[in-house]
């Protein structure tokens, strides 16, 4: 992806190696270029920006059912986004570990389009509960430009194209947990149509760690409390950096 996309990792606060972290990543986009390049490779210099922190990236379990792909992603520190796998990384491997989760998941991919800043988070609380159970600090992050690198097509309701689109999307979602997006980008020549991403910059801004107490069995009220604190921190991060990375001052982060 180097030479096609300009991807940058932006640090706002240090991450101490004395703690473990769950980094919430938003938005998903079509392919999550920002989160993959920044947290699963050294292309943007993660080890230099966050020294003594070991990154892991959680992804769909269905990916690990695909031969060769499974071995490839595991070699890059990518793990299933399951409670068992994530809890192991946050409790059995010492400190200084950072697990990144694309909180909105595959469903959020259907919301992405240029100019949009809508994310699925209102009822996504599992990552907060996991943080409380393990004592991992929560860290918000937002990839500005992630929604700009492809155009997504949603066919009008009531048409045959929309009918078949829903059938295919439903089948893939059930089989692999993947939402198939109908999208396009640029081709190999200037001005041509294709599937390559548009050359728009993606800037992944990592916010301030939110200290989390370790509670073996957190109740709903406690989960809700820290979920609200996380949302507040994410909104603050978004508002502080949106103009710098190409969004208008009036743009709001929409959480559904």
N, C-alpha and C positions, 0 to 999 in steps of 0.2 A: 504493500500500500504506500510505501515511501515513493515520492515523486508524483503520486496521484492525489494524495490528501496531505494537508498541513495540519498536524495534530500536536497539540501542546498540553503539557501537564503543569498546572499552576498551583503552587503551594501558598496558602494564607497563614498557616500555623504549623509548627513542628509536631511530629508524632514521636512521643517518647518510646524507646524500646522497652520500657518498664511495664508497658500495658499491651493488651491486645485490642484490636479494633474491628468493627463492622462498618465498612464504608458503603453508604447507600448511594447508588448511582442513578441519575435521572438525566434526560429521558432515555427510553430504550432506543428510539430511532428504528430504522429498518434492520440494520446489521450490528448496531452497538459498536461502531468503529472506535469511538473515543475510549470507551471502557476497555475494549480488547487491546488496543495499541498501548494505552497508558499503563494498564495493570497486569497484562499478560505477556508483555514484551519489554525490552529495554530500549525501544526505539526513541522514547522521549526522556529516558534517563531517570527512571523511578529510583534506582539505587542511589543515585547522586542527590536527588531531590529529597528523598526520605531515607537517609542512611540508617542502617541497622534494623530496617523494617523488611520483613519477608511478605510479599504480596501473594494472595491467592484470589482467583476469580471463580465465583459460582455460576454454573450454567445449567441448562435443562438436563435432567437425567436421561432423556431420550437420546441425546447426543452420544452418550456412552454405550448405546446399543449398536452403533454403527462401526464396523471394523475399520481399522486404519485411522479413521477420524478419532476414535477413542484414544488410541495410543498417542496420536499427535497432540491432542489437547491436554492429556495427562502430563506429557513431557514439559508443558508450559506452565504447570502449576494450576491448571484449571480443574475444578472439582465439581461434583454434583451439588446442586443447590438443595440439598436435603438436610434435615435437622441433624441426622446422625453424622454425616460428613462434616458439616460446619461446626458442630459441637466438639468433634474430635480435634479439629484444627485450633479451636479457641481454648481448649482445656488440656490437651495432651502433648502439645509441642512447645511448652514454655511460653515466654512472652516475646513481644516484638513481631507478632503476626497480624496482618491486616487482610481480612476477607472482604472482598467487594461483591455486593449483590445488586443486580439491576432490579430494584424493588417492584417496578410496574410489570415486569415479566413480559411474556410474549404478547399478552393482550394489549399492552400499551403500544406495541408496534403499529396497531391499526389506527392509532390516534395521531401518528406523526405525519406532518406535512410542513412545507416551508412556512415560516412565520408563526407556527403553533408553539405554545408552551403549556400544553395540557398533559398532566401526568396522573397515573393511577396510584393513589397513596392513602386516600381517606379510610379505606377498610383493610389496608395492608399493614398488619401489626405483628406478623410472625417474627420479623427480624428484630423488633423491639423486645418481644418476649425472650428471644434467644439471647439478646444482649444482657437482659436482666438475669437470666439463668447462668450465664458464663461470666458476668462482670465485664464484658468487653465494652469499651467506649464506642459510642455512636458518632459517625463522622458523615455529614452531608456532602454530596458533591453534585455538580451540575455540568453537563457537557454542552456548552453553548455552540451552536452550529450543527449539532447532531441531526436535527430535523431538516436541515437545509440541503443535504447532499443527495437527496433523491426526491422525485415527485411521486406521490402515491395516487393511484386511481381507484376510486370507489364508484362502481357503476350505479345508476339510478335504481331505486327500489321499484319492483314490479317488472323489470326487464329480464330477459332470459340470461343475459350476461351476469346480472346480479344474482340470479337464482343459482347458476352453476358456480359462481364465486363463493357463495355461502356453503354449498355442498362440499367443495374442495377444501375450504378453510376449516369446516367442521371435522372432516375426516382426518386431516393432518393434525388438528388440535387434539383429537382423541387418541391418535396413534403415537405421536411424538411430542405432544405438548407445544407444537409450533404453529403459529398463526401465519399463513401464507399471505403475503402482501403483494398486490399488483402494483408494480412500480416501474419507473424508468429513470435513467440518468443520461449520461453522455456516451457517445461512441468513441472509436479510436481516432477519428478525424474531427477537426474543428467544426462545431455546429451540428454534428451528427447525433442521432438518437441511439441509445444503447443502455447497457446495464451498469456501466462504470459510474462511480459516484462523481457528482459535480465537484470541481476543485474549489470547495469552500473551506475555510479554516474551522477546525474544531478545537475549542479550548475547554479542557476539563479542569474546573476550579474545585479544589478540595478545601472544605471549610474547617471550622474549629471543632476539635473533639468535644463531645458532650459526655462528661463523667457519668457512669452508670453504676449503681450499687449491685452487688451480687446477691440475688435472692433465689433460692432453690426452686420455690414454687410461687412465682409472682401472681397476684390476683388481678382481676380485670381492671380495677381502678388504678393500680400501679402501672400496668401496661398502657392504659389510656393516658395517664399523666405524662409518661416519657415519650409516648407517641406525639402528643401535643407539643412537647418541648422540641422534638426533632423537626416537626413541621415548621415551627416558628424559626428555628435555626436555618432551615432550608430556604424559607421565604426571604430571610435576611440576606443570605448568601446570594440568592438570585437578584434581589433588588440592588445590592451593592455593586454587582458586576455586569448587569444586563446592558447598560449603555456602552460600556467599554468594549463589549463583544458583539455589538451590532444591533441590539434591540432598542426600540424606542423607550423613552422615559415612562410612557403611559402603559407599556406592556406589563401584564400581571401574570403571575404563575397560577394557573388554574388547576386545582386539585379535586379529583372526582374519585 
